Amino acid sequence: TTLKVDGGMTGNNLLMQFQADILDVPVVRPVVRETTALGAAYAAGLAVGFWSGLDDLRANWSADQTWTPSMPEEERTRRYADWNKAVERTYNWV
């Protein structure tokens, strides 16, 4: 029902809005954008007992920004069809 995103590209607000529009679901960016590094830190903290459990980790997550779909259905359908057409043109390229 929502797409939770992370990583460097989440800094591109236009891309995040396009994702919400083309997928027709809200896109949510967390406060901590680099969740791979955060996950490693959480795993280490769990291993040494710094965190008491997964509920502690879940409580630390919070949204920074949410983009909601605003693209009309007709435009979404057209753009998706165009994208599929472009992908199909790459079949058997090599």
N, C-alpha and C positions, 0 to 999 in steps of 0.2 A: 504493500500500500504506500510505502515511501522508499526512496532511495537514499541511503546514508552514504556519503562520499568522504574521501580523505585523500591526502597527497597534495603535491604541488599544484596540479591543475585546478584544484578547488579555489585557488585565488583568482581564477578567471570568472568573474560574475556573469559575463555574457554566455560562456560555456555552460555554467550551472543552470541558467535560465533556459537555455536551449535544451538541456537534458530534461528538465521538468516539462517543457512544452512537448518535446517529441515523444517522451514516454508517458505523458499525461498522468504523472504522479508528482507529489511534492519531493523536492530534493533538499536534504538536510546536511549542512556542513557543521561538524563539531568545533568546539573552541580549540581543541588540540587537533591540528590538521594532519600531523604525522603519526598516525595511529600504529604503524608498524613499530616504530621506536618506542612508543608508549606501551605497546603490547609486550615488548621485550622487558621493559622496566617493570611492568605489572607481574610478569612471570617470575622475574628475579625477586620481587617483593613478596610474592606468594611463597616462593621457595624458602625464604629466610624468616617467614612469619611476620613480615612487616604488615601485610594485609591479612585480615582474618578469613577472608573468603571472597567469592565472586560478587556477592552483594555489595561489598565495599567498593569494588571496582566499578560496578554499574552505577553506584551513587555518584561517582566522580565524573561521569559523562554528562555533558551539557551541550546544547545546540548553540552555535554562533549565529547562523543565518539559515533561513528556509526560503526556497523559491517555490512558488506555486504555479501550476500550468496556466497559461493565458492564451495559448495559440488556438485559433479556431479549428475545429475538427476537420474541416475541408482542407485547410492548409497543411495540417499534420499528415493527413492521408496522402496528399500530393507529394510532400517532401519525403515521406517514407517510401513511396513508390519510386521517386527519382533516385533515392539512395539504393534501393534494391536493383534498379536498372544499372547503376554505376558498378555495383558489386558484380552483377552478372557479366558485365563486360570484361571483368578480370579473369573469368573462368578460362582455363586452358591457355593462359597467357604465355607460359613457357612450354 
